């Protein structure tokens, strides 16, 4: 499989993201329960971090070991390889178009807003 490196890297990145999420959730659960998030080693390693790491590593390893998840990830990698990504000049041009369109549309909406405010003030006063 030629995309195995990217698939494994995506599992590692997902694990890091879930680690942060589970760490915050564990710290919140401990705080809600009235328990302190005690230090395990030194000033940097807390109970919530260890629990978050264990949960994230376990979840990622479980997902990585399942054949259906591996097949699904391989299919995603194959489909992403078929995408023709835009070049940098084209991306800059499209970004400028979006910014100009947003400014023009916000200007039109501002004109409508001022008009309706003027009309409402005229009617109510």
N, C-alpha and C positions, 0 to 999 in steps of 0.2 A: 504494500500500500504506500503510495508516494506522498500521501498527506498525513501520515501518522504523526510526524513531528508537530504539525500545526494543531492536530486534534489533541494531542497530549498537552501542548502548551495552553490550549483553551480550557482543558480540565484544571490545570494549575491556576490559571487566572480566575476561573469560577470558584475554585477553592479559596483563594485569597479574598475574593469578594464576600463569599459566604462566611469566612472567618470573621471579617469585620462586622457583618450583620449579626451573627450569632454571639459575638462578644458583646455588642451593644445590647442585644436582647437579654442576655444572661445578666449583665450589669443592671439593666432595668428591672428584671425579675427579682434579683437580690435586693435591690433598693426598695421595691414594692413590698417584699416580704419583711422588710425591716432588718435584714442581715447586711453586714458590711462586706464589701468586696475586698477580701483580705489579700495581703501580699503573700506570694508563694516564695519568690526568691528575689532578693534585692528590692529596688524601687520600681522596676519595670514590669515584672511578671506578676499578674494578678490572677485570681481564681477565674474571673470571667473570661480572660484571655485564653487560659488553658482549656476551659470548657468549650469555648467557641472554636478553638483549634481542633479539639477532639471531634466535635460534632461536624465541623466542615470537612476534616480529613476523612472521617467515616462516611459521610454522605458522598463525597467525591469518589472515594474508592469503591463504594457500592455501585454508583452510576457507571464508573469506568469499567468495572468487572462484568457488567451486564452486556450480553451480546446485542440486544436490541438497541441499546443506547449507542454502542459502538457503530452499528450499522447506520443509525440515524445521523450520527456525527459525520460518518464517511460520506453519506449522501449530501449533507450540507456542504462539506468541503468540495465535493465534485461540482455541485451547482454554483458555488461561489467562484470556482475556477473558470466557469463559462461566462462570467460577467465581464463585460468590457467597461472598465473603469475610465472615467474621463481624465484627460490630461490636465496639467496644472493651468495652462492658459484658458482652457475651456471652463474649468472650475472657477477661476477668477472672474471671467466674463459672466457666468451665470449668477455668481454672488452679487456682482454689481447690479445686474438686472433685478434681482430680488430686493436689494436695498432700495433702488430707485422706485420700484413698484410699491414697496411698503411706505416710502415717504409720500408718494403721490396719493395713495389711498388714505393715509392718515391726514393729509391736507384736505382731501375731499370730505372726510368724516368731520374734521374740525369746522369746515365751512357749514356743513349741515347742522352741527351742534350749535354754533354761534347763531345761525338763522333761527333754529327752533327756540333757543333761549330768548332771542329778541322778540319772537312772535309770542311766546308764553308771557314774557314780561309785559308786552303791549296789551295782551288780553286781560291779565290778572290785575294790572294796576289801573 
